[in-house]
Amino acid sequence: MYTEHLVSATSGNISVRLPDREDAFAITPSSESYMSMTEDRIVVMTLDGEILEAAEGAKPSSEWRLHAELYRTKKEVNSVVHTHSPYATAFAAVRKPIPLILIEMKVWLNGEVPVAEYAPNGSLEVAQNTAKAIGDKGACLMANHGAVAVGENLKKAYIRAAYTEDAAKICLLAMSAGDPVEIC
């Protein structure tokens, strides 16, 4: 994520639901650089916030409620990728969805990328707003915050995060040349 500019510094986070325990997941730690993060820094916790495993000093991402709410409300989701990618976040900052203008969006994201209502980061409200907004889509924007993508596995959630950023970039470029044409 870092080398593909989907995050910068310590922003964003990734999680995976535990295959042998539906009420628990592994998540990247809070405020740690992706360039130096090691596997032992990953935090394992329950959907209710109980820490099951954590290296000394490792804390779960401040957005753990977002991940927990997506797992709680979407049984088919087994991985969540939350980015602060610049082009998608530009749409989030103006609270506009990314319109369905590319065939990849139809295939990978199930259409346009909607925007969740604003709420403070790390809050239960932002988690609930995001789970509601994403609906049956593969990704959504978080107003004035970033983007989140989901999937039945980490590979699919990551690809969706990458396509969300790509769609936002292409849409902004298209907007500079004229009005992007939405597809059905």
MILUM-758012 format. One line per field, with one value per atom (N, C-alpha, C): residue in three letters; residue number from 0; atom name; x, y, z. Coordinates in steps of 0.001 Angstrom, whole numbers. Layout:
BEGIN
resn: ala; ...;
resi: NUM; ...;
name: CA; ...;
x: X; ...;
y: Y; ...;
z: Z; ...;
***
This chain:
BEGIN
resn: met; met; met; tyr; tyr; tyr; thr; thr; thr; glu; glu; glu; his; his; his; leu; leu; leu; val; val; val; ser; ser; ser; ala; ala; ala; thr; thr; thr; ser; ser; ser; gly; gly; gly; asn; asn; asn; ile; ile; ile; ser; ser; ser; val; val; val; arg; arg; arg; leu; leu; leu; pro; pro; pro; asp; asp; asp; arg; arg; arg; glu; glu; glu; asp; asp; asp; ala; ala; ala; phe; phe; phe; ala; ala; ala; ile; ile; ile; thr; thr; thr; pro; pro; pro; ser; ser; ser; ser; ser; ser; glu; glu; glu; ser; ser; ser; tyr; tyr; tyr; met; met; met; ser; ser; ser; met; met; met; thr; thr; thr; glu; glu; glu; asp; asp; asp; arg; arg; arg; ile; ile; ile; val; val; val; val; val; val; met; met; met; thr; thr; thr; leu; leu; leu; asp; asp; asp; gly; gly; gly; glu; glu; glu; ile; ile; ile; leu; leu; leu; glu; glu; glu; ala; ala; ala; ala; ala; ala; glu; glu; glu; gly; gly; gly; ala; ala; ala; lys; lys; lys; pro; pro; pro; ser; ser; ser; ser; ser; ser; glu; glu; glu; trp; trp; trp; arg; arg; arg; leu; leu; leu; his; his; his; ala; ala; ala; glu; glu; glu; leu; leu; leu; tyr; tyr; tyr; arg; arg; arg; thr; thr; thr; lys; lys; lys; lys; lys; lys; glu; glu; glu; val; val; val; asn; asn; asn; ser; ser; ser; val; val; val; val; val; val; his; his; his; thr; thr; thr; his; his; his; ser; ser; ser; pro; pro; pro; tyr; tyr; tyr; ala; ala; ala; thr; thr; thr; ala; ala; ala; phe; phe; phe; ala; ala; ala; ala; ala; ala; val; val; val; arg; arg; arg; lys; lys; lys; pro; pro; pro; ile; ile; ile; pro; pro; pro; leu; leu; leu; ile; ile; ile; leu; leu; leu; ile; ile; ile; glu; glu; glu; met; met; met; lys; lys; lys; val; val; val; trp; trp; trp; leu; leu; leu; asn; asn; asn; gly; gly; gly; glu; glu; glu; val; val; val; pro; pro; pro; val; val; val; ala; ala; ala; glu; glu; glu; tyr; tyr; tyr; ala; ala; ala; pro; pro; pro; asn; asn; asn; gly; gly; gly; ser; ser; ser; leu; leu; leu; glu; glu; glu; val; val; val; ala; ala; ala; gln; gln; gln; asn; asn; asn; thr; thr; thr; ala; ala; ala; lys; lys; lys; ala; ala; ala; ile; ile; ile; gly; gly; gly; asp; asp; asp; lys; lys; lys; gly; gly; gly; ala; ala; ala; cys; cys; cys; leu; leu; leu; met; met; met; ala; ala; ala; asn; asn; asn; his; his; his; gly; gly; gly; ala; ala; ala; val; val; val; ala; ala; ala; val; val; val; gly; gly; gly; glu; glu; glu; asn; asn; asn; leu; leu; leu; lys; lys; lys; lys; lys; lys; ala; ala; ala; tyr; tyr; tyr; ile; ile; ile; arg; arg; arg; ala; ala; ala; ala; ala; ala; tyr; tyr; tyr; thr; thr; thr; glu; glu; glu; asp; asp; asp; ala; ala; ala; ala; ala; ala; lys; lys; lys; ile; ile; ile; cys; cys; cys; leu; leu; leu; leu; leu; leu; ala; ala; ala; met; met; met; ser; ser; ser; ala; ala; ala; gly; gly; gly; asp; asp; asp; pro; pro; pro; val; val; val; glu; glu; glu; ile; ile; ile; cys; cys; cys;
resi: 0; 0; 0; 1; 1; 1; 2; 2; 2; 3; 3; 3; 4; 4; 4; 5; 5; 5; 6; 6; 6; 7; 7; 7; 8; 8; 8; 9; 9; 9; 10; 10; 10; 11; 11; 11; 12; 12; 12; 13; 13; 13; 14; 14; 14; 15; 15; 15; 16; 16; 16; 17; 17; 17; 18; 18; 18; 19; 19; 19; 20; 20; 20; 21; 21; 21; 22; 22; 22; 23; 23; 23; 24; 24; 24; 25; 25; 25; 26; 26; 26; 27; 27; 27; 28; 28; 28; 29; 29; 29; 30; 30; 30; 31; 31; 31; 32; 32; 32; 33; 33; 33; 34; 34; 34; 35; 35; 35; 36; 36; 36; 37; 37; 37; 38; 38; 38; 39; 39; 39; 40; 40; 40; 41; 41; 41; 42; 42; 42; 43; 43; 43; 44; 44; 44; 45; 45; 45; 46; 46; 46; 47; 47; 47; 48; 48; 48; 49; 49; 49; 50; 50; 50; 51; 51; 51; 52; 52; 52; 53; 53; 53; 54; 54; 54; 55; 55; 55; 56; 56; 56; 57; 57; 57; 58; 58; 58; 59; 59; 59; 60; 60; 60; 61; 61; 61; 62; 62; 62; 63; 63; 63; 64; 64; 64; 65; 65; 65; 66; 66; 66; 67; 67; 67; 68; 68; 68; 69; 69; 69; 70; 70; 70; 71; 71; 71; 72; 72; 72; 73; 73; 73; 74; 74; 74; 75; 75; 75; 76; 76; 76; 77; 77; 77; 78; 78; 78; 79; 79; 79; 80; 80; 80; 81; 81; 81; 82; 82; 82; 83; 83; 83; 84; 84; 84; 85; 85; 85; 86; 86; 86; 87; 87; 87; 88; 88; 88; 89; 89; 89; 90; 90; 90; 91; 91; 91; 92; 92; 92; 93; 93; 93; 94; 94; 94; 95; 95; 95; 96; 96; 96; 97; 97; 97; 98; 98; 98; 99; 99; 99; 100; 100; 100; 101; 101; 101; 102; 102; 102; 103; 103; 103; 104; 104; 104; 105; 105; 105; 106; 106; 106; 107; 107; 107; 108; 108; 108; 109; 109; 109; 110; 110; 110; 111; 111; 111; 112; 112; 112; 113; 113; 113; 114; 114; 114; 115; 115; 115; 116; 116; 116; 117; 117; 117; 118; 118; 118; 119; 119; 119; 120; 120; 120; 121; 121; 121; 122; 122; 122; 123; 123; 123; 124; 124; 124; 125; 125; 125; 126; 126; 126; 127; 127; 127; 128; 128; 128; 129; 129; 129; 130; 130; 130; 131; 131; 131; 132; 132; 132; 133; 133; 133; 134; 134; 134; 135; 135; 135; 136; 136; 136; 137; 137; 137; 138; 138; 138; 139; 139; 139; 140; 140; 140; 141; 141; 141; 142; 142; 142; 143; 143; 143; 144; 144; 144; 145; 145; 145; 146; 146; 146; 147; 147; 147; 148; 148; 148; 149; 149; 149; 150; 150; 150; 151; 151; 151; 152; 152; 152; 153; 153; 153; 154; 154; 154; 155; 155; 155; 156; 156; 156; 157; 157; 157; 158; 158; 158; 159; 159; 159; 160; 160; 160; 161; 161; 161; 162; 162; 162; 163; 163; 163; 164; 164; 164; 165; 165; 165; 166; 166; 166; 167; 167; 167; 168; 168; 168; 169; 169; 169; 170; 170; 170; 171; 171; 171; 172; 172; 172; 173; 173; 173; 174; 174; 174; 175; 175; 175; 176; 176; 176; 177; 177; 177; 178; 178; 178; 179; 179; 179; 180; 180; 180; 181; 181; 181; 182; 182; 182; 183; 183; 183;
name: N; CA; C; N; CA; C; N; CA; C; N; CA; C; N; CA; C; N; CA; C; N; CA; C; N; CA; C; N; CA; C; N; CA; C; N; CA; C; N; CA; C; N; CA; C; N; CA; C; N; CA; C; N; CA; C; N; CA; C; N; CA; C; N; CA; C; N; CA; C; N; CA; C; N; CA; C; N; CA; C; N; CA; C; N; CA; C; N; CA; C; N; CA; C; N; CA; C; N; CA; C; N; CA; C; N; CA; C; N; CA; C; N; CA; C; N; CA; C; N; CA; C; N; CA; C; N; CA; C; N; CA; C; N; CA; C; N; CA; C; N; CA; C; N; CA; C; N; CA; C; N; CA; C; N; CA; C; N; CA; C; N; CA; C; N; CA; C; N; CA; C; N; CA; C; N; CA; C; N; CA; C; N; CA; C; N; CA; C; N; CA; C; N; CA; C; N; CA; C; N; CA; C; N; CA; C; N; CA; C; N; CA; C; N; CA; C; N; CA; C; N; CA; C; N; CA; C; N; CA; C; N; CA; C; N; CA; C; N; CA; C; N; CA; C; N; CA; C; N; CA; C; N; CA; C; N; CA; C; N; CA; C; N; CA; C; N; CA; C; N; CA; C; N; CA; C; N; CA; C; N; CA; C; N; CA; C; N; CA; C; N; CA; C; N; CA; C; N; CA; C; N; CA; C; N; CA; C; N; CA; C; N; CA; C; N; CA; C; N; CA; C; N; CA; C; N; CA; C; N; CA; C; N; CA; C; N; CA; C; N; CA; C; N; CA; C; N; CA; C; N; CA; C; N; CA; C; N; CA; C; N; CA; C; N; CA; C; N; CA; C; N; CA; C; N; CA; C; N; CA; C; N; CA; C; N; CA; C; N; CA; C; N; CA; C; N; CA; C; N; CA; C; N; CA; C; N; CA; C; N; CA; C; N; CA; C; N; CA; C; N; CA; C; N; CA; C; N; CA; C; N; CA; C; N; CA; C; N; CA; C; N; CA; C; N; CA; C; N; CA; C; N; CA; C; N; CA; C; N; CA; C; N; CA; C; N; CA; C; N; CA; C; N; CA; C; N; CA; C; N; CA; C; N; CA; C; N; CA; C; N; CA; C; N; CA; C; N; CA; C; N; CA; C; N; CA; C; N; CA; C; N; CA; C; N; CA; C; N; CA; C; N; CA; C; N; CA; C; N; CA; C; N; CA; C; N; CA; C; N; CA; C; N; CA; C; N; CA; C; N; CA; C; N; CA; C; N; CA; C; N; CA; C; N; CA; C; N; CA; C; N; CA; C; N; CA; C; N; CA; C; N; CA; C; N; CA; C; N; CA; C; N; CA; C; N; CA; C; N; CA; C; N; CA; C; N; CA; C; N; CA; C; N; CA; C; N; CA; C; N; CA; C; N; CA; C; N; CA; C; N; CA; C; N; CA; C; N; CA; C; N; CA; C;
x: 827; 0; 867; 1932; 2785; 3470; 4063; 4791; 3859; 2601; 1630; 867; 1294; 739; -738; -1149; -2509; -2569; -1422; -1283; 10; 145; 1417; 1714; 2987; 3442; 2772; 1877; 1226; -285; -780; -2228; -2766; -4055; -4704; -4453; -5128; -4996; -5595; -5213; -5658; -6058; -7088; -7440; -7917; -7869; -8341; -9087; -10288; -11060; -10336; -10311; -9671; -10517; -9909; -10693; -11325; -10719; -11224; -12046; -12272; -13013; -13735; -15022; -15800; -15873; -15656; -15772; -14429; -13397; -12075; -11375; -10434; -9684; -8287; -7412; -6055; -6009; -5386; -5363; -3985; -3640; -2362; -2367; -1194; -1106; -1246; -1589; -1768; -425; -353; 781; 2134; 2176; 3460; 3701; 4920; 5308; 5171; 4593; 4462; 5830; 6778; 8108; 8893; 8561; 9295; 8419; 7126; 6203; 6565; 6519; 6789; 5556; 5514; 4362; 4020; 5025; 4764; 4061; 3964; 3298; 1785; 1314; -113; -868; -2015; -2833; -4012; -4277; -5430; -6442; -7690; -8705; -10089; -11033; -12411; -13168; -14336; -15187; -15630; -15598; -15982; -14818; -13615; -12479; -11533; -11771; -10867; -9592; -8440; -7154; -6847; -6631; -6301; -4793; -4144; -2694; -2154; -1067; -406; 1006; 1944; 3318; 3369; 4389; 4532; 4487; 3605; 3478; 2616; 2228; 1397; -61; -673; -2088; -2798; -4060; -4771; -4990; -5147; -5468; -6616; -6580; -7669; -8981; -8924; -10127; -10608; -10229; -10622; -12143; -12881; -14355; -14920; -14301; -14701; -14617; -13491; -13283; -14273; -14417; -15327; -16761; -17196; -18576; -18796; -17809; -17941; -18014; -17219; -17292; -18620; -19083; -20320; -21528; -21558; -22735; -22647; -21464; -21280; -20542; -21307; -20734; -19830; -20058; -19243; -17875; -17704; -16446; -15468; -14276; -13214; -11946; -11977; -10826; -11278; -10606; -10908; -9593; -9590; -8429; -8896; -8362; -8718; -7517; -7717; -6624; -6900; -5858; -5958; -5362; -5677; -5125; -5571; -4677; -4960; -6133; -6285; -7365; -8731; -8829; -10091; -10428; -9429; -9656; -10068; -9635; -10097; -11614; -12131; -13584; -14249; -13634; -14184; -14221; -13216; -13140; -14246; -14713; -15820; -17139; -17067; -18235; -19041; -18298; -18932; -18552; -19526; -19206; -18364; -17651; -16925; -17908; -18293; -19302; -18777; -19694; -19363; -18987; -17676; -17197; -16254; -15891; -14951; -15530; -15291; -15804; -15244; -14009; -13424; -14233; -14830; -15640; -16877; -17437; -18616; -18247; -17130; -16681; -16174; -15295; -14621; -15307; -16003; -16563; -18087; -18691; -20148; -20798; -20152; -20729; -19993; -20724; -20103; -19624; -18727; -18217; -18937; -19837; -20611; -19783; -20375; -19711; -20511; -19830; -20459; -20539; -21562; -21702; -20517; -20190; -19065; -19353; -18321; -18304; -16834; -16531; -15133; -14419; -13155; -12402; -12294; -12324; -12217; -13515; -14558; -15814; -16688; -17593; -18575; -19456; -19749; -20598; -19972; -18678; -18037; -18078; -17942; -18022; -19415; -20438; -21821; -22176; -21758; -22027; -21384; -20178; -19457; -20107; -20453; -21102; -22425; -23146; -24425; -24180; -23230; -22976; -22427; -21596; -20964; -21983; -23015; -24072; -23516; -23842; -23342; -22151; -21577; -20431; -19138; -18111; -16804; -15987; -16429; -15688; -16604; -16197; -16878; -15879; -16277; -15475; -15999; -15131; -15491; -15319; -16413; -16389; -15233; -14459; -13327; -12299; -12154; -11294; -10467; -11103; -10375; -11318; -10829; -11620; -11489; -12467; -12410; -12891; -12191; -12559; -12671; -13570; -13810; -13745; -13561; -13567; -13625; -13888; -13922; -12521; -11498; -10116; -9295; -8085; -7229; -6883; -6628; -6280; -7399; -8630; -9758; -9978; -9891; -10056; -8972; -7745; -6646; -6842; -7228; -7481; -8579; -9612; -10695; -10205; -9329; -8760; -7953; -7178; -6378; -7272; -8332; -9253; -10017; -10304; -10975; -10091; -8829; -7902; -7729; -7602; -7437; -8658; -9853; -11083; -11165; -10798; -10823; -9840; -8663; -7639; -8114; -8616; -9080; -10275; -11174; -12332; -11910; -10986; -10518; -9823; -9045; -8401; -9459; -10454; -11520; -12292; -12509; -13243; -12473; -11163; -10382; -10518; -10916; -11082; -12534; -13467; -14886; -15714; -16892; -17789; -17648; -17178; -17073; -18452; -18477; -19728; -19893; -20987; -21257; -21767; -21431; -21924; -22949; -23699; -24735; -24197;
y: -1193; 0; 1250; 1208; 2386; 2695; 1701; 1943; 2272; 1888; 2219; 3508; 4221; 5522; 5466; 4344; 4249; 4770; 4886; 5460; 6259; 7104; 7778; 7699; 7700; 7622; 6448; 6748; 5683; 5633; 6334; 6390; 5082; 4882; 3687; 2464; 1372; 128; -1035; -2230; -3464; -4447; -5244; -6309; -7536; -8649; -9932; -10649; -11119; -11901; -13224; -13697; -14970; -16105; -17013; -18079; -19055; -19213; -20178; -19527; -18195; -17489; -16287; -16420; -15399; -14067; -14079; -12860; -12175; -12522; -11940; -11634; -10702; -10318; -9839; -9834; -9311; -7975; -6972; -5619; -4993; -4126; -3426; -2510; -2288; -1466; 30; 769; 2212; 2934; 3911; 4856; 4193; 3133; 2500; 2563; 2828; 2948; 1610; 1656; 446; -48; 861; 490; -312; -156; -896; -1874; -1912; -2794; -4256; -5047; -6481; -7265; -8512; -9381; -9450; -9432; -9556; -8329; -7224; -6011; -6034; -6997; -7113; -7457; -6812; -7001; -7906; -8879; -9764; -9383; -9168; -8688; -9197; -9060; -9453; -8270; -8541; -7495; -6498; -6915; -6048; -5239; -5417; -4616; -5254; -6509; -7193; -7605; -7246; -7604; -9053; -9887; -11295; -11525; -10819; -10929; -9580; -9148; -7912; -7893; -7489; -7329; -6176; -6149; -5086; -3724; -2873; -1522; -1398; -2510; -2451; -2213; -1258; -955; -1138; -1564; -1703; -340; -343; 883; 1607; 2916; 3708; 3479; 2906; 2608; 1170; 520; -877; -1035; -19; -104; -193; 503; 437; -996; -1629; -3009; -3947; -3782; -4639; -4516; -3300; -3086; -3713; -3621; -4251; -5768; -6354; -7802; -8191; -7378; -7663; -7623; -6674; -6478; -7161; -7596; -8195; -9527; -10576; -11905; -12398; -11903; -12335; -11646; -10592; -9845; -10511; -10786; -11386; -10539; -9414; -8520; -7091; -6135; -4716; -3975; -3104; -2266; -818; -42; 1374; 2207; 3063; 3876; 5363; 6125; 7585; 8005; 7251; 7507; 8877; 9640; 11055; 11330; 10593; 10899; 10517; 9348; 8943; 9876; 10261; 11155; 12550; 12941; 14215; 14178; 13070; 12928; 12925; 12237; 12183; 13577; 14403; 15751; 16666; 16419; 17217; 16450; 15274; 14439; 14108; 13712; 13307; 11868; 11071; 9702; 9683; 8609; 8416; 7744; 8426; 7855; 6635; 5798; 4589; 5004; 5149; 5568; 4552; 3521; 2518; 1123; 259; -1107; -1843; -1533; -2179; -1874; -707; -336; -1226; -1559; -2422; -3823; -4325; -5683; -5807; -4898; -5026; -4308; -3205; -2375; -2416; -3092; -3201; -1835; -1000; 285; 1477; 2590; 3815; 3591; 4456; 4389; 5470; 5057; 6027; 6675; 7690; 8396; 8204; 7786; 7674; 9050; 9267; 10533; 10737; 11991; 12333; 11988; 11518; 11329; 11339; 11641; 11684; 10341; 10420; 9189; 8386; 7082; 6184; 5965; 6696; 6603; 5449; 5020; 4014; 4571; 5861; 6487; 6401; 6669; 6569; 5124; 4177; 2757; 2413; 2858; 2569; 3272; 4516; 5255; 4570; 4078; 3423; 2093; 1298; 6; 204; 1253; 1549; 1992; 2893; 3450; 2426; 1521; 568; -408; -710; -1585; -2837; -3037; -4208; -3866; -2687; -2246; -2862; -2795; -3291; -2268; -1008; 67; 1252; 2138; 3423; 4445; 5704; 6799; 7167; 7676; 8157; 9667; 10416; 11873; 12504; 13319; 14054; 13169; 11941; 10987; 10124; 9284; 8360; 7392; 6187; 5156; 3843; 2978; 1640; 654; -478; -1545; -2842; -3715; -4981; -6131; -7338; -8509; -9778; -10870; -12161; -12641; -11957; -12247; -10969; -10993; -9811; -9386; -10347; -10021; -9216; -9651; -8961; -7578; -7461; -6156; -5185; -5676; -4826; -4371; -5299; -4944; -3893; -4049; -3066; -1709; -1683; -413; 250; -547; -23; 491; -234; 212; 1466; 1608; 2817; 4030; 3922; 5033; 5299; 4241; 4394; 5075; 4656; 5257; 6735; 7071; 8473; 9303; 8769; 9485; 9707; 8660; 8777; 9722; 9651; 10535; 11996; 12291; 13675; 14155; 13278; 13647; 13878; 13006; 13155; 14451; 14814; 16037; 17280; 17190; 18332; 18479; 17411; 17458; 17675; 17439; 17590; 16891; 16439; 15746; 14239; 13496; 12043; 11440; 10446; 9794; 8535; 8492; 7320; 6177; 4945; 3759; 3065; 2166; 1434; 122;
z: 0; 0; 0; 749; 866; -465; -1098; -2349; -3510; -3415; -4452; -4127; -3091; -2693; -2317; -1745; -1224; 212; 843; 2183; 2218; 3228; 3466; 4952; 5263; 6662; 7389; 8326; 9107; 8876; 7868; 7639; 7070; 7224; 6685; 7551; 7209; 7966; 7194; 7588; 6942; 8030; 7748; 8679; 7923; 8617; 8092; 9210; 8884; 9864; 10088; 11334; 11627; 11058; 10313; 9671; 10663; 11829; 12800; 13927; 13777; 14832; 14223; 13977; 13282; 14019; 15326; 16120; 16384; 15597; 15835; 14512; 14577; 13383; 13764; 12766; 12923; 12202; 12827; 12261; 12433; 11500; 11602; 12827; 13393; 14607; 14315; 15333; 15240; 15170; 14295; 14217; 14023; 13216; 12903; 11403; 11025; 9622; 8898; 7709; 6894; 6423; 6310; 5827; 6866; 8139; 9166; 9947; 9651; 10365; 10117; 11179; 11058; 11497; 11104; 11374; 12861; 13713; 15152; 15744; 14977; 15455; 15191; 14401; 14100; 15384; 15573; 16769; 16434; 17286; 17134; 18204; 17780; 18712; 18329; 19253; 18988; 18385; 17846; 17296; 18366; 19620; 20732; 21301; 20735; 21164; 22158; 22508; 23434; 22687; 23245; 22642; 23003; 21995; 22209; 22123; 21187; 21021; 20562; 21187; 20770; 21324; 20489; 20947; 21948; 22749; 23741; 23055; 23522; 22988; 21741; 21133; 19929; 20310; 19661; 19875; 18537; 18557; 17285; 16633; 15335; 14616; 15299; 15272; 15856; 15110; 13926; 13135; 13327; 14414; 14607; 14621; 15093; 15112; 13693; 12757; 11355; 10852; 11089; 10652; 11341; 12642; 13410; 12914; 12633; 12159; 10784; 9916; 8598; 8729; 9602; 9830; 10489; 11399; 12130; 11188; 10278; 9427; 8071; 7681; 6357; 6499; 6654; 6924; 5800; 4562; 3424; 3389; 4192; 4219; 5175; 4662; 5473; 5498; 4784; 4806; 4506; 5156; 4996; 4758; 3746; 3452; 3464; 4401; 4539; 4115; 3104; 2577; 2757; 2556; 2488; 1146; 109; -1214; -1717; -2342; -2619; -3553; -4619; -5560; -4986; -4385; -3766; -2604; -1839; -712; -1187; -2385; -2940; -3147; -3663; -3800; -2416; -1459; -107; 521; 215; 792; 285; -941; -1472; -1372; -749; -467; -1725; -2758; -4018; -4323; -4753; -5136; -6413; -6606; -7864; -8818; -9896; -10787; -11542; -11955; -12721; -14137; -14386; -15708; -16349; -15615; -16120; -15958; -16916; -16844; -15622; -15206; -14023; -12767; -12733; -11577; -11477; -12612; -12640; -12159; -12657; -12348; -10912; -10487; -9192; -8036; -8323; -7256; -7198; -8153; -8245; -8463; -9295; -9655; -9095; -8966; -8449; -7018; -6583; -5214; -4403; -3487; -2712; -1599; -965; 134; 1422; 2466; 3788; 4424; 5231; 5943; 6881; 7125; 7990; 9452; 10108; 11560; 11968; 13214; 13657; 13462; 13066; 12856; 14152; 14002; 15142; 15892; 15535; 16277; 15787; 16634; 16245; 15136; 15197; 14185; 12787; 12675; 11353; 10866; 11775; 11420; 10895; 11605; 11199; 9892; 9741; 8503; 7305; 7487; 6401; 6043; 7032; 6767; 6033; 6395; 5735; 4287; 4077; 2740; 1764; 2242; 1328; 746; 1515; 997; 348; -930; -1665; -2549; -2362; -3167; -2639; -3450; -3041; -2299; -2355; -1687; -1479; -586; -437; 87; -33; 483; 1857; 2682; 4012; 3976; 4123; 3973; 4736; 4022; 4584; 5264; 4787; 5484; 4538; 3741; 2887; 2224; 1972; 1305; 2047; 1865; 2448; 1402; 1305; 379; 1166; 712; 1398; 403; 941; 85; 892; 188; 879; 1243; 703; 1088; 922; 1435; 1417; -2; -871; -2253; -2917; -2770; -3406; -2791; -1467; -823; -1288; -1429; -1870; -3322; -4185; -5589; -5668; -4867; -4848; -4370; -3400; -2933; -4049; -4773; -5876; -7005; -7343; -8389; -7967; -6696; -6214; -6467; -6128; -6356; -7846; -8646; -10095; -10708; -10301; -10825; -10460; -9236; -8812; -9631; -9856; -10634; -12069; -12692; -14080; -14162; -13205; -13210; -13089; -12196; -12056; -13328; -13959; -15230; -16311; -16377; -17367; -17139; -15883; -15558; -16050; -16115; -16605; -18116; -18811; -20259; -20667; -19735; -20062; -19012; -19426; -18513; -18707; -17690; -17831; -18120; -18973; -19349; -18498; -17747; -16918; -17786; -17363; -18058; -17178; -17789; -17038; -16543;
***
